[in-house]
Protein backbone atom coordinates (compact mmCIF):
# COMPACT_ATOMS: atom_id res chain seq x y z
CA UNK A 1 0.00 0.00 0.00
CA UNK A 2 1.39 3.41 -0.97
CA UNK A 3 1.44 6.59 1.08
CA UNK A 4 -1.39 7.92 -1.08
CA UNK A 5 -3.46 4.83 -0.32
CA UNK A 6 -2.79 5.30 3.39
CA UNK A 7 -3.93 8.91 3.28
CA UNK A 8 -7.10 7.88 1.43
CA UNK A 9 -8.01 5.16 3.93
CA UNK A 10 -7.22 7.47 6.85
CA UNK A 11 -9.53 10.15 5.44
CA UNK A 12 -12.34 7.71 4.70
CA UNK A 13 -11.91 6.09 8.12
CA UNK A 14 -12.45 9.41 9.91
CA UNK A 15 -15.49 10.15 7.74
CA UNK A 16 -17.14 6.74 8.10
CA UNK A 17 -16.92 6.16 11.86
CA UNK A 18 -19.48 8.76 13.04
CA UNK A 19 -21.91 7.79 10.27
CA UNK A 20 -21.86 4.14 11.31
CA UNK A 21 -22.11 5.02 14.99
CA UNK A 22 -25.33 6.94 14.31
CA UNK A 23 -26.70 3.86 12.52
CA UNK A 24 -25.75 1.52 15.37
CA UNK A 25 -23.10 -0.18 13.22
CA UNK A 26 -19.34 -0.71 13.43
CA UNK A 27 -16.58 -0.51 10.85
CA UNK A 28 -15.36 -4.07 10.32
CA UNK A 29 -12.80 -3.37 7.60
CA UNK A 30 -11.71 -0.68 5.16
CA UNK A 31 -9.59 -1.12 2.03
CA UNK A 32 -8.70 1.04 -0.96
CA UNK A 33 -7.73 -1.30 -3.80
CA UNK A 34 -7.57 -0.59 -7.53
CA UNK A 35 -9.75 2.52 -7.37
CA UNK A 36 -12.36 0.84 -5.17
CA UNK A 37 -13.09 1.92 -1.61
CA UNK A 38 -14.31 -1.21 0.19
CA UNK A 39 -16.16 -0.43 3.42
CA UNK A 40 -17.25 -3.49 5.40
CA UNK A 41 -19.75 -2.78 8.16
CA UNK A 42 -21.04 -4.98 10.95
CA UNK A 43 -23.29 -4.99 13.98
CA UNK A 44 -21.58 -4.65 17.38
CA UNK A 45 -20.15 -7.84 18.87
CA UNK A 46 -22.84 -9.79 20.70
CA UNK A 47 -25.72 -8.37 18.67
CA UNK A 48 -28.45 -10.94 17.93
CA UNK A 49 -28.62 -10.24 14.19
CA UNK A 50 -26.52 -9.06 11.29
CA UNK A 51 -26.67 -5.97 9.12
CA UNK A 52 -30.03 -5.69 7.37
CA UNK A 53 -30.81 -4.32 3.92
CA UNK A 54 -32.12 -0.97 5.16
CA UNK A 55 -29.04 -0.33 7.30
CA UNK A 56 -26.74 -1.17 4.41
CA UNK A 57 -28.62 1.08 1.99
CA UNK A 58 -28.65 3.99 4.46
CA UNK A 59 -24.95 3.56 5.22
CA UNK A 60 -24.14 3.58 1.51
CA UNK A 61 -26.21 6.69 0.88
CA UNK A 62 -24.77 8.66 3.81
CA UNK A 63 -21.15 7.65 3.18
CA UNK A 64 -21.50 8.47 -0.53
CA UNK A 65 -22.98 11.88 0.31
CA UNK A 66 -20.17 12.79 2.71
CA UNK A 67 -17.47 11.52 0.34
CA UNK A 68 -18.87 13.81 -2.36
CA UNK A 69 -18.81 16.72 0.08
CA UNK A 70 -15.36 16.17 1.64
CA UNK A 71 -13.78 14.68 -1.51
CA UNK A 72 -10.84 12.86 0.16
CA UNK A 73 -10.17 10.62 -2.85
CA UNK A 74 -8.49 11.96 -6.01
CA UNK A 75 -9.95 10.96 -9.37
CA UNK A 76 -12.65 8.44 -10.17
CA UNK A 77 -13.40 5.67 -7.70
CA UNK A 78 -16.07 3.14 -6.77
CA UNK A 79 -17.56 2.91 -3.29
CA UNK A 80 -18.49 -0.60 -2.17
CA UNK A 81 -20.30 -1.02 1.14
CA UNK A 82 -20.97 -4.57 2.32
CA UNK A 83 -21.42 -6.77 5.37
CA UNK A 84 -18.86 -9.45 6.32
CA UNK A 85 -21.11 -12.37 5.37
CA UNK A 86 -21.27 -15.84 6.88
CA UNK A 87 -17.58 -16.48 6.30
CA UNK A 88 -15.55 -13.47 7.37
CA UNK A 89 -12.17 -12.42 6.08
CA UNK A 90 -9.69 -12.05 8.92
CA UNK A 91 -6.98 -9.42 8.34
CA UNK A 92 -6.55 -7.43 11.53
CA UNK A 93 -5.81 -8.50 15.12
CA UNK A 94 -9.27 -7.38 16.23
CA UNK A 95 -10.85 -9.60 13.56
CA UNK A 96 -9.19 -12.67 15.08
CA UNK A 97 -10.04 -11.66 18.66
CA UNK A 98 -13.70 -11.24 17.75
CA UNK A 99 -13.94 -14.72 16.21
CA UNK A 100 -12.38 -16.76 19.03
CA UNK A 101 -14.22 -20.06 19.29
CA UNK A 102 -14.95 -20.22 15.55
CA UNK A 103 -13.56 -22.58 12.93
CA UNK A 104 -10.94 -20.84 10.80
CA UNK A 105 -9.06 -21.75 7.63
CA UNK A 106 -5.68 -20.16 6.91
CA UNK A 107 -3.46 -19.93 3.84
CA UNK A 108 0.11 -19.11 4.77
CA UNK A 109 2.33 -16.78 2.79
CA UNK A 110 5.00 -19.50 2.59
CA UNK A 111 5.17 -23.27 2.99
CA UNK A 112 5.82 -24.23 6.62
CA UNK A 113 6.65 -27.85 7.53
CA UNK A 114 5.52 -28.92 4.06
CA UNK A 115 2.12 -27.23 4.38
CA UNK A 116 0.67 -23.96 3.21
CA UNK A 117 -2.91 -24.41 4.39
CA UNK A 118 -4.21 -25.25 7.82
CA UNK A 119 -7.49 -25.02 9.71
CA UNK A 120 -8.87 -25.47 13.18
CA UNK A 121 -10.66 -23.81 16.06
CA UNK A 122 -9.43 -20.31 16.87
CA UNK A 123 -8.73 -20.42 20.61
CA UNK A 124 -6.56 -17.32 21.22
CA UNK A 125 -5.42 -14.15 19.48
CA UNK A 126 -3.09 -11.24 20.22
CA UNK A 127 -1.71 -8.25 18.35
CA UNK A 128 0.99 -10.39 16.70
CA UNK A 129 -0.29 -13.96 16.46
CA UNK A 130 -3.18 -16.37 17.01
CA UNK A 131 -3.60 -19.97 18.10
CA UNK A 132 -5.51 -22.75 16.35
CA UNK A 133 -6.53 -26.07 17.87
CA UNK A 134 -6.15 -28.53 15.02
CA UNK A 135 -8.36 -31.58 14.47
CA UNK A 136 -5.58 -33.73 15.96
CA UNK A 137 -5.79 -31.74 19.20
CA UNK A 138 -2.45 -30.04 18.59
CA UNK A 139 -2.34 -26.31 19.27
CA UNK A 140 -0.52 -24.25 16.65
CA UNK A 141 0.58 -20.63 17.05
CA UNK A 142 0.71 -18.63 13.79
CA UNK A 143 2.19 -15.16 13.44
CA UNK A 144 -0.05 -12.66 11.64
CA UNK A 145 2.79 -11.70 9.30
CA UNK A 146 2.92 -15.33 8.11
CA UNK A 147 -0.69 -15.23 6.88
CA UNK A 148 -1.64 -14.70 3.24
CA UNK A 149 -5.39 -15.12 3.76
CA UNK A 150 -7.61 -16.25 6.62
CA UNK A 151 -11.36 -16.54 7.08
CA UNK A 152 -13.94 -18.11 9.32
CA UNK A 153 -15.68 -21.31 8.20
CA UNK A 154 -19.45 -21.45 8.52
CA UNK A 155 -20.49 -24.81 9.98
CA UNK A 156 -23.94 -25.94 8.86
CA UNK A 157 -25.90 -27.62 11.62
CA UNK A 158 -27.21 -31.06 10.81
CA UNK A 159 -30.95 -31.21 10.12
CA UNK A 160 -32.92 -33.06 12.83
CA UNK A 161 -33.78 -36.64 11.98
CA UNK A 162 -37.47 -37.29 11.22
CA UNK A 163 -39.48 -38.83 14.01
CA UNK A 164 -40.48 -42.43 13.16
CA UNK A 165 -44.15 -42.61 12.25
CA UNK A 166 -44.51 -38.88 11.75
CA UNK A 167 -46.83 -37.92 8.89
CA UNK A 168 -45.29 -36.29 5.88
CA UNK A 169 -46.58 -32.86 4.99
CA UNK A 170 -48.52 -32.09 1.85
CA UNK A 171 -46.46 -32.15 -1.30
CA UNK A 172 -45.85 -28.86 -3.02
CA UNK A 173 -43.42 -26.02 -3.30
CA UNK A 174 -41.16 -25.36 -0.33
CA UNK A 175 -41.69 -22.08 1.48
CA UNK A 176 -37.93 -21.68 1.91
CA UNK A 177 -36.32 -20.64 -1.34
CA UNK A 178 -32.73 -20.21 -0.08
CA UNK A 179 -30.51 -17.16 -0.41
CA UNK A 180 -31.11 -14.89 -3.38
CA UNK A 181 -28.33 -13.06 -5.12
CA UNK A 182 -27.48 -9.63 -3.72
CA UNK A 183 -27.15 -6.32 -5.48
CA UNK A 184 -24.98 -6.56 -8.57
CA UNK A 185 -21.47 -5.24 -8.00
CA UNK A 186 -20.38 -2.35 -10.20
CA UNK A 187 -21.57 1.17 -10.90
CA UNK A 188 -24.81 1.92 -9.10
CA UNK A 189 -26.95 4.89 -10.07
CA UNK A 190 -30.28 3.61 -8.76
CA UNK A 191 -31.97 5.41 -5.89
CA UNK A 192 -30.90 3.58 -2.75
CA UNK A 193 -34.12 4.67 -1.07
CA UNK A 194 -36.08 2.33 -3.34
CA UNK A 195 -37.21 -1.06 -2.11
CA UNK A 196 -34.51 -3.68 -2.52
CA UNK A 197 -35.52 -7.27 -3.12
CA UNK A 198 -32.46 -8.81 -1.53
CA UNK A 199 -31.71 -11.34 1.17
CA UNK A 200 -29.63 -9.57 3.89
CA UNK A 201 -28.16 -12.90 4.95
CA UNK A 202 -26.56 -13.40 1.55
CA UNK A 203 -22.77 -13.24 2.22
CA UNK A 204 -22.22 -11.60 -1.16
CA UNK A 205 -24.72 -8.80 -0.64
CA UNK A 206 -23.30 -5.33 -0.93
CA UNK A 207 -24.07 -1.84 -2.22
CA UNK A 208 -21.87 -0.04 -4.73
CA UNK A 209 -21.67 3.52 -5.93
CA UNK A 210 -19.35 5.07 -8.48
CA UNK A 211 -17.96 8.56 -8.08
CA UNK A 212 -16.22 10.84 -10.54
CA UNK A 213 -14.90 14.13 -9.19
CA UNK A 214 -14.95 15.61 -12.70
CA UNK A 215 -18.73 15.82 -12.60
CA UNK A 216 -20.23 19.10 -11.34
N, C-alpha and C positions, 0 to 999 in steps of 0.2 A: 504494500500500500504506500502511495506517495504522500508527500507532505500536503499536496493539494487535496487528496482524498481524505486525509486526516482532518483538515480544516472544514471540509464539507460535512463529514459525519459529526464533528463537534458542533457545528452550527445547527444542523438538523436535530441533533440530540437535545440541545437547549430549547429548541422550538417545540419539539414533540412532547416532552415530559409534562408540562402543565396542561396540555390538551388532553392527554390520556388520563391524567389525574382527575380532571373534571368529569370524565366519562366513567370513572371507576375502573380503569384499566391500567396495566403496567406495560412498560417497554421491555419486551423479551429479547429482541435483537435488532441491530441496525447495521446495514452494510451499504456501501456505495460501490457497485461493480459494473463496469462497462456501460456507464451512463444511466444505470438504474439505481434508484434509491429504494432499498428493500427495508421496510419497517414491519417488524413482526411484533404484534401486540398480544397480550394475554390477560386473563383475569388474575387477581392476586392469589398467591399460594393459599390453598385451603378452601378456595371458593367451590361451591357445589357444582357449578356448570362452567362451560367454556364461553368463548366470545360468540355472541349471536350476530345474525345478519345485520340487524339495525345498528348495533354498536360499531361494527366494522364499516358500514356505509357512512355513519356519522364521523368516525375517526378519519376516514379517507377525505371526506368533504372538508373538514376543519383543517387538517394538515395541509391539504392542497391549497386552501385559501391563504393560510399563513405563509406558505412557501412562496406563493405569488407575491405576497405583500413584502416580505423580508428579502426575498431573492438571494439566498445564500449559495446557490449553485450556478456556476457559469455555464452558459450554453443550454442546449436542449437536453432534457432528461426525462425519464419515466419514473413516476412514483408508484410503488407497489406496496400495498398494505395488506397483510395477511395474518392469520392466526397460526400457531405452531403446528396444529394438526395432531393426529393420534400418535405419530412417531416424530419426536422432536429432535431437531439437530442440536447437538451439544458442542458449543465452541468456547464458552467462557466459564471460569470457575464457578460462578453463581448458577449456571445451567446445571452443572454436575451436582452441586449441593442440593438444588431443588428436587432432583430426581432420584435421590438416595432411596433404595428399596426397589427400584425398577430394574427390569432387564435391559441391558445395553449391549450394542454391538459396536466394535471399534475396528477401524482400519488404520494401521500404523503407517507412519511416513517411511519407515525402512523395515526390512525383514529382521526380526529378533528371534533367536533360537529356532530358525527355520520357518517361522510363521509371520504373516503380516496381518492376519485377521484374528480377532478373539472376541469372545462374548461371555457375559455372565451377569450376576446380580451386582449392581452398584451398591457398595456397603459403606463407603467413606469417600470424602472429597475435601481437598484443601485448595489453596491458591496456586499450588504448583503440581499437584498430582491427584490421582484418585485410585481407589481400590476396587477390584472386581473379585467376587467369589465365583470361581469357575464351576462347571458342572461336576468336576472331579472332587470339589471341595477345597481345592487349592485357592489361596488368596494371592492375587497378583496386583502389585502396585505399578501404575503406568504414569509416567510424567506427561503433563499436558503438551510439552513441546515435542513429544514423540508421536503425537496423534495427527493423522491426516484428516480423518473424518470420524465422527461418533454420533450415534443417535439412540434414542430409546426404541425398544421393540414392544409393540402392542401385542399383548397375549389375549387371544380370544378365549373366553370361558366356554367350557363344554356345555352343550345343550342338555337339559335334564332328560333322563331316559323316560319314555312313556310308561305310564302305570299299566300293568297287565290288566286286561279286561276293560280298559277305558274306551269309550265310544269315540270313533273318529268324527271330526267335524264335517260339516257339509262341504262338498267339493266345490271349488270355484277359485276365483282369483284371490291371491294373498293380499292382505291389507298392508303388508310391509313391502315396500318396493325397493329398499336398499338406498344407499347414497346416490344422489344425483350429482352430475358434474357441476362445478362451481363456475363463477364468472370467468369468461375467457380472458386469458392473459394477453396483454398488448395495450394499444392505445384505447382509452375509454373516454368517450365524449358524452355518453348518456347521462341523464340527470340521476344522480345517486339518491335523490329523494324518492324516486319511483319505486314501486313494489318490486322486490327481487325474488324470483322463484328459485331459491337455492337452499340446499341443505347446509346449515351452519356447522354440522359435524363432519362435513367433507374435508379431509386433511388438505386438499388442494385448493380449497376455496380462498380467494383473495380478491382485492379490488385494485385496479390499476388506473393511473391517470398520467397522461403525457403532457409535459410542459415545454414551451418554447419561449425563451425570454425575448425573442425578436418580435413577437406579436404585441400589439398595443395593449 
